[in-house]
Amino acid sequence: MKIPNSDRAIIEQAKITEYLLNTKHKRGGSKAKVLLQFGYLLENWQQLESDIRKFHLTADVDIIRKTAYGVRYEVRAALLTPSSKQLFVRTVWQIDIGTHLPRLITLIPN
């Protein structure tokens, strides 16, 4: 199963630039260090967004669970990174109660 409405998924620029690619972020810093090693750069943040859409929003969902805020979907798949190496990551998406579009919650390198 794919994430519902994945073709209209929301990936906020701030989620990538201020969290996933920010080495100084309290929780995202370690993720940023890994992503930077694979060639993802803050000044070219759109590449990470594009790769997430290409490799994760087309992959099958591994885990679905209901939360107090909506339904969460986890996808485990590789990204073909700018360094031409594969990086296996898990993305977490949520469709909030009262909405129909998934939004990116986080990305976790495996």
Secondary structure, 3 states (H helix, E strand, C coil): CCCCCHHHCECCHHHHHHHHCCCCCCCCHHHHHHHHHCCCCHHHHHHHHHHHHHHCCCCCCCEEEECCCEEEEEEEEEEECCCCCEEEEEEEEEEECCCCCCEEEEEEEC
